[in-house]
């Protein structure tokens, strides 16, 4: 029996969003330090 591919995709999307958010946070923190 296969696992649900949609669930996996959703999980991967969540991880991607999390990484994106972390990147944005890191960039803004970096900019704030150098302001």
C-alpha positions as CSV (number, residue, x, y, z in Angstrom):
1,X,0.0,0.0,0.0
2,X,1.3,3.4,-1.0
3,X,1.5,6.3,1.4
4,X,-0.5,9.4,0.4
5,X,1.6,11.5,-2.0
6,X,-0.4,14.6,-1.3
7,X,0.5,14.4,2.4
8,X,4.1,14.1,1.5
9,X,3.9,17.0,-0.8
10,X,2.2,19.1,1.9
11,X,4.9,18.2,4.3
12,X,7.6,19.1,1.9
13,X,5.8,22.4,1.2
14,X,5.7,23.2,4.9
15,X,9.4,22.5,5.2
16,X,10.1,24.8,2.2
17,X,8.0,27.6,3.7
18,X,9.8,27.1,7.0
19,X,13.2,27.4,5.3
20,X,12.0,30.5,3.3
21,X,10.8,32.1,6.6
22,X,14.1,31.3,8.2
23,X,16.0,32.8,5.3
24,X,14.0,36.0,5.5
25,X,14.5,36.2,9.3
26,X,18.2,35.7,8.9
27,X,18.5,38.3,6.2
28,X,16.6,40.9,8.1
29,X,18.6,40.2,11.3
30,X,21.8,40.6,9.2
31,X,20.6,43.9,7.7
32,X,19.6,45.2,11.2
33,X,23.1,44.5,12.5
34,X,24.7,46.4,9.6
35,X,22.3,49.3,9.7
